Amino acid sequence: MVQTAPRKRIEILVDTPLVPRIVSKLKAVDISGWSVIHVDSGGGRAGEWQHDDVTGASAKTIVLAIASDTKTQQLIDAIAPLLDSYGMLLTVGDVQVVRGERF
């Protein structure tokens, strides 16, 4: 049977222009792997929004990463001050991964 290891799945919904800032925070806590997923539309407390192909003004992106508990907590501490001011959404969930030493 293949061994799995517990890790955290981190998802950050952020305005697309802020992605480089989030990636730098990931690197700063030694999370070396992430994916960037562009989002077309959504809704929340402020209402619905859609990506504007012309200006990119409402463009949203999900930054996805898998990390250890320690690195995840370091990232949360680094990003927490930005959540309200930039209207970001940060979710963290438990996952099982194969080849856990990579995360």
Biopython code that builds the backbone (N, CA, C, O; Angstrom):
import numpy as np
from Bio.PDB.StructureBuilder import StructureBuilder

atoms = [
    (1, "MET", "N", (0.839, -1.191, 0.000)),
    (1, "MET", "CA", (0.000, 0.000, 0.000)),
    (1, "MET", "C", (0.887, 1.259, 0.000)),
    (1, "MET", "O", (1.895, 1.316, 0.704)),
    (2, "VAL", "N", (0.505, 2.238, -0.779)),
    (2, "VAL", "CA", (1.243, 3.500, -0.878)),
    (2, "VAL", "C", (1.031, 4.317, 0.395)),
    (2, "VAL", "O", (-0.092, 4.453, 0.882)),
    (3, "GLN", "N", (2.120, 4.855, 0.921)),
    (3, "GLN", "CA", (2.056, 5.687, 2.123)),
    (3, "GLN", "C", (1.628, 7.110, 1.759)),
    (3, "GLN", "O", (2.023, 7.652, 0.727)),
    (4, "THR", "N", (0.819, 7.693, 2.627)),
    (4, "THR", "CA", (0.448, 9.106, 2.479)),
    (4, "THR", "C", (0.877, 9.860, 3.725)),
    (4, "THR", "O", (1.122, 9.271, 4.778)),
    (5, "ALA", "N", (0.963, 11.167, 3.583)),
    (5, "ALA", "CA", (1.367, 12.024, 4.697)),
    (5, "ALA", "C", (0.369, 13.165, 4.834)),
    (5, "ALA", "O", (-0.114, 13.690, 3.830)),
    (6, "PRO", "N", (0.058, 13.554, 6.068)),
    (6, "PRO", "CA", (-0.864, 14.679, 6.258)),
    (6, "PRO", "C", (-0.176, 16.010, 5.937)),
    (6, "PRO", "O", (0.950, 16.265, 6.364)),
    (7, "ARG", "N", (-0.869, 16.831, 5.192)),
    (7, "ARG", "CA", (-0.385, 18.168, 4.865)),
    (7, "ARG", "C", (-1.586, 19.111, 4.842)),
    (7, "ARG", "O", (-2.723, 18.684, 5.042)),
    (8, "LYS", "N", (-1.327, 20.386, 4.597)),
    (8, "LYS", "CA", (-2.379, 21.398, 4.501)),
    (8, "LYS", "C", (-2.497, 21.865, 3.055)),
    (8, "LYS", "O", (-1.495, 22.086, 2.375)),
    (9, "ARG", "N", (-3.738, 22.011, 2.598)),
    (9, "ARG", "CA", (-4.027, 22.595, 1.284)),
    (9, "ARG", "C", (-4.409, 24.043, 1.529)),
    (9, "ARG", "O", (-5.341, 24.327, 2.282)),
    (10, "ILE", "N", (-3.702, 24.944, 0.904)),
    (10, "ILE", "CA", (-3.888, 26.381, 1.084)),
    (10, "ILE", "C", (-4.461, 26.957, -0.204)),
    (10, "ILE", "O", (-3.912, 26.749, -1.286)),
    (11, "GLU", "N", (-5.561, 27.678, -0.080)),
    (11, "GLU", "CA", (-6.141, 28.373, -1.231)),
    (11, "GLU", "C", (-6.314, 29.839, -0.860)),
    (11, "GLU", "O", (-6.885, 30.167, 0.179)),
    (12, "ILE", "N", (-5.818, 30.706, -1.714)),
    (12, "ILE", "CA", (-5.913, 32.144, -1.482)),
    (12, "ILE", "C", (-6.576, 32.770, -2.705)),
    (12, "ILE", "O", (-6.018, 32.748, -3.802)),
    (13, "LEU", "N", (-7.773, 33.328, -2.508)),
    (13, "LEU", "CA", (-8.463, 34.060, -3.574)),
    (13, "LEU", "C", (-8.032, 35.510, -3.457)),
    (13, "LEU", "O", (-8.216, 36.139, -2.415)),
    (14, "VAL", "N", (-7.458, 36.036, -4.528)),
    (14, "VAL", "CA", (-6.834, 37.353, -4.469)),
    (14, "VAL", "C", (-7.043, 38.077, -5.798)),
    (14, "VAL", "O", (-7.197, 37.440, -6.841)),
    (15, "ASP", "N", (-7.047, 39.400, -5.755)),
    (15, "ASP", "CA", (-7.056, 40.180, -6.986)),
    (15, "ASP", "C", (-5.779, 39.846, -7.765)),
    (15, "ASP", "O", (-4.689, 39.827, -7.194)),
    (16, "THR", "N", (-5.913, 39.587, -9.038)),
    (16, "THR", "CA", (-4.801, 39.121, -9.856)),
    (16, "THR", "C", (-3.541, 39.983, -9.754)),
    (16, "THR", "O", (-2.445, 39.425, -9.718)),
    (17, "PRO", "N", (-3.643, 41.315, -9.706)),
    (17, "PRO", "CA", (-2.412, 42.107, -9.595)),
    (17, "PRO", "C", (-1.601, 41.829, -8.313)),
    (17, "PRO", "O", (-0.420, 42.171, -8.242)),
    (18, "LEU", "N", (-2.231, 41.213, -7.313)),
    (18, "LEU", "CA", (-1.526, 40.929, -6.058)),
    (18, "LEU", "C", (-0.835, 39.569, -6.045)),
    (18, "LEU", "O", (-0.157, 39.241, -5.071)),
    (19, "VAL", "N", (-0.987, 38.774, -7.094)),
    (19, "VAL", "CA", (-0.394, 37.433, -7.125)),
    (19, "VAL", "C", (1.120, 37.466, -6.859)),
    (19, "VAL", "O", (1.597, 36.662, -6.057)),
    (20, "PRO", "N", (1.889, 38.349, -7.488)),
    (20, "PRO", "CA", (3.334, 38.352, -7.196)),
    (20, "PRO", "C", (3.642, 38.582, -5.706)),
    (20, "PRO", "O", (4.598, 38.020, -5.171)),
    (21, "ARG", "N", (2.847, 39.389, -5.064)),
    (21, "ARG", "CA", (3.053, 39.639, -3.627)),
    (21, "ARG", "C", (2.791, 38.372, -2.818)),
    (21, "ARG", "O", (3.526, 38.074, -1.876)),
    (22, "ILE", "N", (1.745, 37.622, -3.180)),
    (22, "ILE", "CA", (1.424, 36.379, -2.486)),
    (22, "ILE", "C", (2.516, 35.343, -2.742)),
    (22, "ILE", "O", (2.939, 34.645, -1.820)),
    (23, "VAL", "N", (2.966, 35.242, -3.977)),
    (23, "VAL", "CA", (4.031, 34.291, -4.306)),
    (23, "VAL", "C", (5.299, 34.615, -3.511)),
    (23, "VAL", "O", (5.990, 33.703, -3.056)),
    (24, "SER", "N", (5.605, 35.878, -3.344)),
    (24, "SER", "CA", (6.792, 36.236, -2.551)),
    (24, "SER", "C", (6.620, 35.822, -1.090)),
    (24, "SER", "O", (7.591, 35.438, -0.437)),
    (25, "LYS", "N", (5.389, 35.897, -0.574)),
    (25, "LYS", "CA", (5.123, 35.435, 0.798)),
    (25, "LYS", "C", (5.307, 33.919, 0.894)),
    (25, "LYS", "O", (5.849, 33.422, 1.881)),
    (26, "LEU", "N", (4.854, 33.177, -0.132)),
    (26, "LEU", "CA", (5.055, 31.727, -0.165)),
    (26, "LEU", "C", (6.544, 31.402, -0.140)),
    (26, "LEU", "O", (6.991, 30.562, 0.641)),
    (27, "LYS", "N", (7.294, 32.061, -0.986)),
    (27, "LYS", "CA", (8.740, 31.814, -1.043)),
    (27, "LYS", "C", (9.424, 32.167, 0.274)),
    (27, "LYS", "O", (10.357, 31.485, 0.698)),
    (28, "ALA", "N", (8.960, 33.227, 0.912)),
    (28, "ALA", "CA", (9.581, 33.680, 2.166)),
    (28, "ALA", "C", (9.462, 32.649, 3.286)),
    (28, "ALA", "O", (10.300, 32.611, 4.187)),
    (29, "VAL", "N", (8.419, 31.811, 3.233)),
    (29, "VAL", "CA", (8.252, 30.765, 4.257)),
    (29, "VAL", "C", (8.645, 29.396, 3.707)),
    (29, "VAL", "O", (8.303, 28.367, 4.291)),
    (30, "ASP", "N", (9.362, 29.383, 2.585)),
    (30, "ASP", "CA", (9.922, 28.170, 1.993)),
    (30, "ASP", "C", (8.865, 27.200, 1.459)),
    (30, "ASP", "O", (9.048, 25.984, 1.516)),
    (31, "ILE", "N", (7.762, 27.744, 0.939)),
    (31, "ILE", "CA", (6.801, 26.932, 0.199)),
    (31, "ILE", "C", (7.190, 27.096, -1.267)),
    (31, "ILE", "O", (6.972, 28.147, -1.869)),
    (32, "SER", "N", (7.765, 26.046, -1.823)),
    (32, "SER", "CA", (8.394, 26.170, -3.139)),
    (32, "SER", "C", (7.488, 25.800, -4.310)),
    (32, "SER", "O", (7.835, 26.061, -5.462)),
    (33, "GLY", "N", (6.345, 25.204, -4.036)),
    (33, "GLY", "CA", (5.451, 24.824, -5.117)),
    (33, "GLY", "C", (4.082, 25.451, -4.949)),
    (33, "GLY", "O", (3.523, 25.448, -3.852)),
    (34, "TRP", "N", (3.543, 25.986, -6.025)),
    (34, "TRP", "CA", (2.212, 26.591, -5.999)),
    (34, "TRP", "C", (1.656, 26.587, -7.413)),
    (34, "TRP", "O", (2.394, 26.429, -8.387)),
    (35, "SER", "N", (0.362, 26.762, -7.509)),
    (35, "SER", "CA", (-0.308, 26.898, -8.797)),
    (35, "SER", "C", (-1.149, 28.159, -8.770)),
    (35, "SER", "O", (-1.649, 28.563, -7.721)),
    (36, "VAL", "N", (-1.301, 28.775, -9.930)),
    (36, "VAL", "CA", (-2.108, 29.972, -10.079)),
    (36, "VAL", "C", (-3.274, 29.617, -10.996)),
    (36, "VAL", "O", (-3.072, 29.185, -12.131)),
    (37, "ILE", "N", (-4.494, 29.804, -10.495)),
    (37, "ILE", "CA", (-5.700, 29.438, -11.225)),
    (37, "ILE", "C", (-6.546, 30.691, -11.419)),
    (37, "ILE", "O", (-6.979, 31.310, -10.447)),
    (38, "HIS", "N", (-6.779, 31.060, -12.660)),
    (38, "HIS", "CA", (-7.576, 32.255, -12.940)),
    (38, "HIS", "C", (-9.061, 31.940, -12.780)),
    (38, "HIS", "O", (-9.523, 30.863, -13.158)),
    (39, "VAL", "N", (-9.798, 32.889, -12.218)),
    (39, "VAL", "CA", (-11.221, 32.722, -11.920)),
    (39, "VAL", "C", (-12.015, 33.685, -12.801)),
    (39, "VAL", "O", (-11.666, 34.862, -12.905)),
    (40, "ASP", "N", (-13.078, 33.193, -13.433)),
    (40, "ASP", "CA", (-13.869, 34.010, -14.356)),
    (40, "ASP", "C", (-14.928, 34.869, -13.671)),
    (40, "ASP", "O", (-15.157, 36.011, -14.069)),
    (41, "SER", "N", (-15.581, 34.315, -12.631)),
    (41, "SER", "CA", (-16.631, 35.077, -11.959)),
    (41, "SER", "C", (-16.881, 34.470, -10.594)),
    (41, "SER", "O", (-16.419, 33.371, -10.285)),
    (42, "GLY", "N", (-17.628, 35.218, -9.775)),
    (42, "GLY", "CA", (-17.951, 34.737, -8.437)),
    (42, "GLY", "C", (-18.872, 35.711, -7.733)),
    (42, "GLY", "O", (-19.397, 36.650, -8.331)),
    (43, "GLY", "N", (-19.050, 35.466, -6.461)),
    (43, "GLY", "CA", (-19.901, 36.337, -5.661)),
    (43, "GLY", "C", (-19.519, 36.228, -4.206)),
    (43, "GLY", "O", (-18.899, 35.253, -3.781)),
    (44, "GLY", "N", (-19.892, 37.232, -3.453)),
    (44, "GLY", "CA", (-19.586, 37.273, -2.021)),
    (44, "GLY", "C", (-20.433, 38.321, -1.339)),
    (44, "GLY", "O", (-21.470, 38.738, -1.854)),
    (45, "ARG", "N", (-19.972, 38.745, -0.162)),
    (45, "ARG", "CA", (-20.729, 39.744, 0.605)),
    (45, "ARG", "C", (-20.936, 41.045, -0.153)),
    (45, "ARG", "O", (-21.943, 41.729, 0.032)),
    (46, "ALA", "N", (-19.974, 41.382, -1.009)),
    (46, "ALA", "CA", (-20.074, 42.633, -1.767)),
    (46, "ALA", "C", (-20.853, 42.456, -3.066)),
    (46, "ALA", "O", (-20.980, 43.397, -3.850)),
    (47, "GLY", "N", (-21.373, 41.253, -3.296)),
    (47, "GLY", "CA", (-22.139, 41.005, -4.510)),
    (47, "GLY", "C", (-21.366, 40.164, -5.501)),
    (47, "GLY", "O", (-20.316, 39.606, -5.186)),
    (48, "GLU", "N", (-21.905, 40.084, -6.705)),
    (48, "GLU", "CA", (-21.286, 39.288, -7.751)),
    (48, "GLU", "C", (-20.249, 40.106, -8.509)),
    (48, "GLU", "O", (-20.318, 41.334, -8.544)),
    (49, "TRP", "N", (-19.298, 39.423, -9.109)),
    (49, "TRP", "CA", (-18.286, 40.076, -9.930)),
    (49, "TRP", "C", (-17.956, 39.168, -11.105)),
    (49, "TRP", "O", (-18.181, 37.958, -11.061)),
    (50, "GLN", "N", (-17.422, 39.774, -12.150)),
    (50, "GLN", "CA", (-16.984, 39.049, -13.340)),
    (50, "GLN", "C", (-15.668, 39.610, -13.807)),
    (50, "GLN", "O", (-15.397, 40.802, -13.664)),
    (51, "HIS", "N", (-14.847, 38.738, -14.369)),
    (51, "HIS", "CA", (-13.577, 39.165, -14.943)),
    (51, "HIS", "C", (-13.848, 40.087, -16.132)),
    (51, "HIS", "O", (-14.675, 39.779, -16.991)),
    (52, "ASP", "N", (-13.152, 41.206, -16.170)),
    (52, "ASP", "CA", (-13.265, 42.157, -17.270)),
    (52, "ASP", "C", (-12.049, 41.973, -18.169)),
    (52, "ASP", "O", (-10.947, 42.389, -17.812)),
    (53, "ASP", "N", (-12.237, 41.356, -19.327)),
    (53, "ASP", "CA", (-11.122, 41.071, -20.228)),
    (53, "ASP", "C", (-10.420, 42.328, -20.742)),
    (53, "ASP", "O", (-9.244, 42.284, -21.103)),
    (54, "VAL", "N", (-11.133, 43.429, -20.772)),
    (54, "VAL", "CA", (-10.550, 44.653, -21.329)),
    (54, "VAL", "C", (-9.597, 45.302, -20.332)),
    (54, "VAL", "O", (-8.449, 45.584, -20.673)),
    (55, "THR", "N", (-10.053, 45.542, -19.113)),
    (55, "THR", "CA", (-9.221, 46.250, -18.141)),
    (55, "THR", "C", (-8.579, 45.333, -17.110)),
    (55, "THR", "O", (-7.564, 45.691, -16.512)),
    (56, "GLY", "N", (-9.157, 44.157, -16.894)),
    (56, "GLY", "CA", (-8.650, 43.265, -15.853)),
    (56, "GLY", "C", (-8.944, 43.772, -14.462)),
    (56, "GLY", "O", (-8.413, 43.248, -13.483)),
    (57, "ALA", "N", (-9.790, 44.793, -14.363)),
    (57, "ALA", "CA", (-10.046, 45.460, -13.089)),
    (57, "ALA", "C", (-10.632, 44.530, -12.036)),
    (57, "ALA", "O", (-10.339, 44.681, -10.850)),
    (58, "SER", "N", (-11.443, 43.585, -12.445)),
    (58, "SER", "CA", (-12.076, 42.687, -11.482)),
    (58, "SER", "C", (-11.463, 41.293, -11.494)),
    (58, "SER", "O", (-12.046, 40.362, -10.940)),
    (59, "ALA", "N", (-10.312, 41.136, -12.109)),
    (59, "ALA", "CA", (-9.702, 39.820, -12.248)),
    (59, "ALA", "C", (-9.347, 39.232, -10.890)),
    (59, "ALA", "O", (-8.739, 39.894, -10.049)),
    (60, "LYS", "N", (-9.736, 37.987, -10.694)),
    (60, "LYS", "CA", (-9.428, 37.256, -9.468)),
    (60, "LYS", "C", (-8.633, 36.010, -9.827)),
    (60, "LYS", "O", (-8.753, 35.470, -10.927)),
    (61, "THR", "N", (-7.827, 35.571, -8.884)),
    (61, "THR", "CA", (-6.977, 34.404, -9.063)),
    (61, "THR", "C", (-6.949, 33.620, -7.766)),
    (61, "THR", "O", (-6.990, 34.191, -6.676)),
    (62, "ILE", "N", (-6.878, 32.302, -7.900)),
    (62, "ILE", "CA", (-6.649, 31.457, -6.736)),
    (62, "ILE", "C", (-5.197, 30.999, -6.778)),
    (62, "ILE", "O", (-4.732, 30.465, -7.785)),
    (63, "VAL", "N", (-4.498, 31.211, -5.689)),
    (63, "VAL", "CA", (-3.153, 30.675, -5.527)),
    (63, "VAL", "C", (-3.303, 29.442, -4.642)),
    (63, "VAL", "O", (-3.802, 29.529, -3.520)),
    (64, "LEU", "N", (-2.869, 28.299, -5.154)),
    (64, "LEU", "CA", (-3.039, 27.011, -4.487)),
    (64, "LEU", "C", (-1.678, 26.451, -4.119)),
    (64, "LEU", "O", (-0.755, 26.464, -4.934)),
    (65, "ALA", "N", (-1.550, 25.956, -2.888)),
    (65, "ALA", "CA", (-0.281, 25.356, -2.446)),
    (65, "ALA", "C", (-0.577, 24.237, -1.447)),
    (65, "ALA", "O", (-1.645, 24.201, -0.837)),
    (66, "ILE", "N", (0.369, 23.341, -1.292)),
    (66, "ILE", "CA", (0.335, 22.288, -0.286)),
    (66, "ILE", "C", (1.576, 22.479, 0.570)),
    (66, "ILE", "O", (2.667, 22.702, 0.045)),
    (67, "ALA", "N", (1.412, 22.392, 1.898)),
    (67, "ALA", "CA", (2.554, 22.629, 2.784)),
    (67, "ALA", "C", (2.384, 21.884, 4.109)),
    (67, "ALA", "O", (1.315, 21.361, 4.424)),
    (68, "SER", "N", (3.460, 21.857, 4.858)),
    (68, "SER", "CA", (3.434, 21.281, 6.203)),
    (68, "SER", "C", (2.673, 22.217, 7.142)),
    (68, "SER", "O", (2.412, 23.372, 6.805)),
    (69, "ASP", "N", (2.324, 21.707, 8.317)),
    (69, "ASP", "CA", (1.640, 22.532, 9.320)),
    (69, "ASP", "C", (2.452, 23.775, 9.665)),
    (69, "ASP", "O", (1.909, 24.877, 9.743)),
    (70, "THR", "N", (3.747, 23.594, 9.871)),
    (70, "THR", "CA", (4.613, 24.704, 10.283)),
    (70, "THR", "C", (4.672, 25.799, 9.222)),
    (70, "THR", "O", (4.487, 26.978, 9.523)),
    (71, "LYS", "N", (4.929, 25.400, 7.987)),
    (71, "LYS", "CA", (5.009, 26.394, 6.909)),
    (71, "LYS", "C", (3.662, 27.068, 6.679)),
    (71, "LYS", "O", (3.603, 28.259, 6.372)),
    (72, "THR", "N", (2.577, 26.303, 6.827)),
    (72, "THR", "CA", (1.233, 26.876, 6.660)),
    (72, "THR", "C", (0.981, 27.947, 7.704)),
    (72, "THR", "O", (0.475, 29.020, 7.377)),
    (73, "GLN", "N", (1.323, 27.677, 8.949)),
    (73, "GLN", "CA", (1.109, 28.670, 10.006)),
    (73, "GLN", "C", (1.955, 29.920, 9.771)),
    (73, "GLN", "O", (1.497, 31.037, 10.014)),
    (74, "GLN", "N", (3.184, 29.734, 9.301)),
    (74, "GLN", "CA", (4.036, 30.887, 8.982)),
    (74, "GLN", "C", (3.415, 31.730, 7.876)),
    (74, "GLN", "O", (3.457, 32.960, 7.928)),
    (75, "LEU", "N", (2.836, 31.067, 6.872)),
    (75, "LEU", "CA", (2.190, 31.800, 5.780)),
    (75, "LEU", "C", (0.957, 32.542, 6.279)),
    (75, "LEU", "O", (0.742, 33.700, 5.921)),
    (76, "ILE", "N", (0.156, 31.892, 7.094)),
    (76, "ILE", "CA", (-1.035, 32.544, 7.660)),
    (76, "ILE", "C", (-0.627, 33.801, 8.419)),
    (76, "ILE", "O", (-1.248, 34.852, 8.262)),
    (77, "ASP", "N", (0.409, 33.696, 9.237)),
    (77, "ASP", "CA", (0.886, 34.856, 9.999)),
    (77, "ASP", "C", (1.349, 35.979, 9.078)),
    (77, "ASP", "O", (1.152, 37.156, 9.380)),
    (78, "ALA", "N", (1.964, 35.614, 7.956)),
    (78, "ALA", "CA", (2.469, 36.627, 7.015)),
    (78, "ALA", "C", (1.356, 37.285, 6.215)),
    (78, "ALA", "O", (1.448, 38.466, 5.879)),
    (79, "ILE", "N", (0.304, 36.531, 5.905)),
    (79, "ILE", "CA", (-0.771, 37.040, 5.047)),
    (79, "ILE", "C", (-1.914, 37.678, 5.839)),
    (79, "ILE", "O", (-2.622, 38.534, 5.308)),
    (80, "ALA", "N", (-2.103, 37.286, 7.073)),
    (80, "ALA", "CA", (-3.238, 37.770, 7.875)),
    (80, "ALA", "C", (-3.418, 39.291, 7.846)),
    (80, "ALA", "O", (-4.549, 39.759, 7.724)),
    (81, "PRO", "N", (-2.347, 40.071, 7.954)),
    (81, "PRO", "CA", (-2.536, 41.533, 7.932)),
    (81, "PRO", "C", (-3.088, 42.069, 6.603)),
    (81, "PRO", "O", (-3.610, 43.183, 6.560)),
    (82, "LEU", "N", (-2.981, 41.298, 5.532)),
    (82, "LEU", "CA", (-3.434, 41.753, 4.212)),
    (82, "LEU", "C", (-4.878, 41.366, 3.908)),
    (82, "LEU", "O", (-5.485, 41.930, 2.998)),
    (83, "LEU", "N", (-5.433, 40.421, 4.649)),
    (83, "LEU", "CA", (-6.738, 39.851, 4.303)),
    (83, "LEU", "C", (-7.838, 40.899, 4.195)),
    (83, "LEU", "O", (-8.531, 40.954, 3.180)),
    (84, "ASP", "N", (-8.011, 41.722, 5.211)),
    (84, "ASP", "CA", (-9.088, 42.720, 5.200)),
    (84, "ASP", "C", (-8.817, 43.855, 4.221)),
    (84, "ASP", "O", (-9.705, 44.264, 3.473)),
    (85, "SER", "N", (-7.589, 44.361, 4.228)),
    (85, "SER", "CA", (-7.309, 45.528, 3.391)),
    (85, "SER", "C", (-7.391, 45.210, 1.897)),
    (85, "SER", "O", (-7.680, 46.098, 1.095)),
    (86, "TYR", "N", (-7.143, 43.957, 1.514)),
    (86, "TYR", "CA", (-7.205, 43.585, 0.104)),
    (86, "TYR", "C", (-8.378, 42.676, -0.228)),
    (86, "TYR", "O", (-8.505, 42.240, -1.372)),
    (87, "GLY", "N", (-9.229, 42.381, 0.732)),
    (87, "GLY", "CA", (-10.417, 41.573, 0.486)),
    (87, "GLY", "C", (-10.110, 40.161, 0.014)),
    (87, "GLY", "O", (-10.842, 39.591, -0.795)),
    (88, "MET", "N", (-9.025, 39.605, 0.528)),
    (88, "MET", "CA", (-8.639, 38.249, 0.127)),
    (88, "MET", "C", (-9.401, 37.216, 0.944)),
    (88, "MET", "O", (-9.897, 37.497, 2.034)),
    (89, "LEU", "N", (-9.479, 36.017, 0.389)),
    (89, "LEU", "CA", (-10.054, 34.876, 1.092)),
    (89, "LEU", "C", (-8.957, 33.827, 1.226)),
    (89, "LEU", "O", (-8.354, 33.422, 0.233)),
    (90, "LEU", "N", (-8.704, 33.392, 2.449)),
    (90, "LEU", "CA", (-7.687, 32.378, 2.718)),
    (90, "LEU", "C", (-8.369, 31.178, 3.343)),
    (90, "LEU", "O", (-9.009, 31.298, 4.387)),
    (91, "THR", "N", (-8.235, 30.006, 2.704)),
    (91, "THR", "CA", (-8.771, 28.777, 3.282)),
    (91, "THR", "C", (-7.637, 27.777, 3.432)),
    (91, "THR", "O", (-6.705, 27.736, 2.629)),
    (92, "VAL", "N", (-7.745, 26.963, 4.493)),
    (92, "VAL", "CA", (-6.753, 25.931, 4.770)),
    (92, "VAL", "C", (-7.516, 24.663, 5.123)),
    (92, "VAL", "O", (-8.417, 24.685, 5.962)),
    (93, "GLY", "N", (-7.153, 23.558, 4.481)),
    (93, "GLY", "CA", (-7.811, 22.285, 4.746)),
    (93, "GLY", "C", (-6.798, 21.164, 4.894)),
    (93, "GLY", "O", (-5.664, 21.270, 4.425)),
    (94, "ASP", "N", (-7.215, 20.094, 5.547)),
    (94, "ASP", "CA", (-6.375, 18.923, 5.715)),
    (94, "ASP", "C", (-6.454, 18.047, 4.475)),
    (94, "ASP", "O", (-7.539, 17.814, 3.942)),
    (95, "VAL", "N", (-5.297, 17.559, 4.013)),
    (95, "VAL", "CA", (-5.229, 16.634, 2.894)),
    (95, "VAL", "C", (-4.203, 15.552, 3.195)),
    (95, "VAL", "O", (-3.363, 15.697, 4.083)),
    (96, "GLN", "N", (-4.289, 14.479, 2.447)),
    (96, "GLN", "CA", (-3.281, 13.417, 2.478)),
    (96, "GLN", "C", (-2.574, 13.436, 1.134)),
    (96, "GLN", "O", (-3.226, 13.456, 0.090)),
    (97, "VAL", "N", (-1.240, 13.430, 1.149)),
    (97, "VAL", "CA", (-0.484, 13.470, -0.095)),
    (97, "VAL", "C", (0.455, 12.267, -0.198)),
    (97, "VAL", "O", (0.939, 11.751, 0.809)),
    (98, "VAL", "N", (0.695, 11.845, -1.408)),
    (98, "VAL", "CA", (1.707, 10.843, -1.683)),
    (98, "VAL", "C", (3.019, 11.604, -1.855)),
    (98, "VAL", "O", (3.014, 12.713, -2.389)),
    (99, "ARG", "N", (4.108, 11.052, -1.430)),
    (99, "ARG", "CA", (5.433, 11.701, -1.474)),
    (99, "ARG", "C", (5.443, 12.946, -0.604)),
    (99, "ARG", "O", (5.820, 14.024, -1.062)),
    (100, "GLY", "N", (5.033, 12.803, 0.636)),
    (100, "GLY", "CA", (4.924, 13.916, 1.563)),
    (100, "GLY", "C", (6.212, 14.682, 1.793)),
    (100, "GLY", "O", (6.171, 15.850, 2.179)),
    (101, "GLU", "N", (7.353, 14.052, 1.566)),
    (101, "GLU", "CA", (8.638, 14.729, 1.787)),
    (101, "GLU", "C", (8.830, 15.894, 0.828)),
    (101, "GLU", "O", (9.706, 16.730, 1.051)),
    (102, "ARG", "N", (8.043, 15.969, -0.218)),
    (102, "ARG", "CA", (8.150, 17.068, -1.180)),
    (102, "ARG", "C", (7.456, 18.338, -0.705)),
    (102, "ARG", "O", (7.624, 19.402, -1.302)),
    (103, "PHE", "N", (6.672, 18.227, 0.374)),
    (103, "PHE", "CA", (5.872, 19.375, 0.814)),
    (103, "PHE", "C", (6.295, 19.792, 2.206)),
    (103, "PHE", "O", (5.743, 20.742, 2.761)),
]
sb = StructureBuilder()
sb.init_structure("model")
sb.init_model(0)
sb.init_chain("A")
sb.init_seg("    ")
for serial, (resi, resn, name, xyz) in enumerate(atoms, 1):
    if name == "N":
        sb.init_residue(resn, " ", resi, " ")
    sb.init_atom(name, np.array(xyz, "f"), 0.0, 1.0, " ", f" {name:<3s}", serial, name[0])
structure = sb.get_structure()
